[in-house]
Amino acid sequence: MTLRTASADGRQVWACPSGADDGSAGGGAGDAGNMSALARETGSPAPFGYVLDSDCVVVEAAAPESGAWTTCLARTAMADCLGDGGQGLTADDYFLEPRDAAGRAVAWVAEAGRVAAERGLADVLASEPGPVDPLAENILFRLLDRLGVVPL
């Protein structure tokens, strides 16, 4: 894993490229471990974003008190990645919907001692890449900004 940035108040952003096997993460190559365990061990909220080919992002976040939640960014592309195996399943069957995830995110941010606007979070969580900005990781950076993790 590579430290990307650190702030004066102790917040850090790390990158874990797929295929990384430096022994510093969870259980193996590209495994960043368990966010709930990390939040408990550090006593601080911990977010994680896994970018799939710049098309969509799995977001997992956990905090010592409010627990863990999982959602995705770029839901249309995520639905394509998941496929439904003919069962009629959608991204909503696997991940919190944007409005619900925004509510969980507000509690997560509060545990970090900050305040976030639920509507702003919901807007980012429901956004999709477009022709001008086609990269899903940019949605992740906007989410991290709204969470107060990394300002844009």
C-alpha positions, 0 to 999 in steps of 0.5 A: 500500500502507498500513502497518497496524502496525510493531513495535519489532523491525522487523516490519511489516504492510502492506495492499494493497487490490485495485485499488490502483495506487500504483506501489509494488507488484510489477507492477500494480494489486493486485500485491504482488510476489514473496515470494521476491524480497522475502525475498532482498532484505530477508534476512528471511522475508516472508508474504503473505495474499490475502483473497478476499471474506472467504471464503478466503485464499491464503497465500504465504510465503518466506524466504531459506534455506527458500524459498517455500511456498503454502497456503490458509485456509478450504479448503472455500470455496477449493475452491468458488472454484477449481471443478474444471472437471470434473477432480476437482481439490481445494484440495490439488491447488493448495496445501500441505495444512495439516500440510505447510504447518505444517512449512514454517511452522515452518522459516520461523519459525525463520529469523525467529529464533523458535519456533512449535508445528507442531500449533498452526499445523496447527490454524489452517491446517485451521480454517474460518470458522463462524457465530460468526466467519464472516470468513476474514481472522480465520483469517489474523490467527490464523495471523500470531499463531502465526507471531509476525508480529502478536500478537493 
